[in-house]
Amino acid sequence: MTEPKSWLTTEDAAPEVGTSRTTMWRVCRDNPGFGVRAGGSYRIPAEHIARVKAGELPEAIAAEARAKYGAGRAA
């Protein structure tokens, strides 16, 4: 059995929340801390996607991540 991914690309995360890859990219771009930029693309913690699926807003998740880890290290 494979373990679930702990980090998702925008392409992997989009179908999880019922949106397009471009929309997920914009969510990451507009909400620093929701995802991190790595290798020219965004990586999103699976925990953040689970929270969005539970009804939380990406803005609130990003703000919490920035408060917890700092603006330059959020995610």
C-alpha positions as CSV (number, residue, x, y, z in Angstrom):
1,M,0.0,0.0,0.0
2,T,1.3,3.5,-0.9
3,E,1.4,6.3,1.6
4,P,-0.5,9.4,0.8
5,K,1.7,12.3,-0.5
6,S,2.6,14.8,2.1
7,W,3.1,17.5,-0.5
8,L,1.1,18.0,-3.7
9,T,1.7,19.9,-6.9
10,T,-1.0,22.3,-8.1
11,E,-1.9,19.7,-10.7
12,D,-2.3,17.0,-8.0
13,A,-4.2,19.3,-5.6
14,A,-6.7,20.7,-8.1
15,P,-9.0,17.7,-8.5
16,E,-8.9,17.1,-4.8
17,V,-10.8,20.4,-4.3
18,G,-12.7,20.5,-7.6
19,T,-10.8,23.2,-9.4
20,S,-8.3,23.7,-12.2
21,R,-4.5,23.6,-11.9
22,T,-4.5,27.3,-12.8
23,T,-6.8,28.2,-10.0
24,M,-4.7,26.3,-7.5
25,W,-1.6,28.2,-8.8
26,R,-3.4,31.5,-8.3
27,V,-4.5,30.5,-4.8
28,C,-0.8,29.8,-4.0
29,R,0.4,33.0,-5.6
30,D,-2.2,35.2,-3.9
31,N,-1.9,33.6,-0.5
32,P,1.7,33.3,0.6
33,G,2.1,30.5,3.0
34,F,-0.6,28.2,1.5
35,G,2.0,26.6,-0.7
36,V,5.7,27.0,-1.3
37,R,7.5,27.6,-4.5
38,A,10.0,24.8,-5.3
39,G,11.7,24.2,-8.6
40,G,9.6,26.7,-10.5
41,S,6.2,25.3,-9.3
42,Y,4.2,25.3,-6.1
43,R,4.1,22.5,-3.6
44,I,1.1,22.4,-1.2
45,P,1.1,20.5,2.1
46,A,-1.5,17.8,2.0
47,E,-2.7,19.0,5.3
48,H,-3.7,22.4,3.7
49,I,-5.7,20.6,1.0
50,A,-7.5,18.5,3.7
51,R,-8.4,21.7,5.6
52,V,-9.8,23.3,2.4
53,K,-11.9,20.2,1.8
54,A,-13.2,20.5,5.4
55,G,-14.4,24.1,4.6
56,E,-11.5,26.3,5.6
57,L,-10.5,29.2,3.4
58,P,-7.0,29.2,1.8
59,E,-6.6,32.8,3.1
60,A,-7.0,31.7,6.7
61,I,-4.7,28.7,6.3
62,A,-2.0,30.9,4.7
63,A,-2.3,33.5,7.5
64,E,-2.0,30.8,10.1
65,A,1.1,29.4,8.4
66,R,2.7,32.9,8.1
67,A,2.0,33.5,11.8
68,K,3.4,30.2,12.8
69,Y,6.5,30.0,10.6
70,G,7.1,33.6,9.6
71,A,6.5,35.3,6.3
72,G,9.7,34.1,4.7
73,R,9.3,30.4,5.8
74,A,5.6,29.8,5.7
75,A,4.2,26.5,4.5
